[in-house]
């Protein structure tokens, strides 16, 4: 089963850049790892494998969005350098 909202789904035209930065840029790798962790936790909650409160789920969704914004900013910065 495919997990929705993976980074490749969120930024489909930047898959190769994401792959490269994940390996070569510590900050990007840290953000991508945190994003993946939060995204998988949300998926487990939404698929009812890991029950929790609505408040916890909403906080996780907010964190995922903030991480996505930070990732997007790094992608944009890197694209400008190319």
Secondary structure as UniProt FT lines:
FT   TURN            4..5
FT   HELIX           7..10
FT   HELIX           12..14
FT   HELIX           15..24
FT   HELIX           26..46
FT   TURN            47..48
FT   HELIX           54..81
//
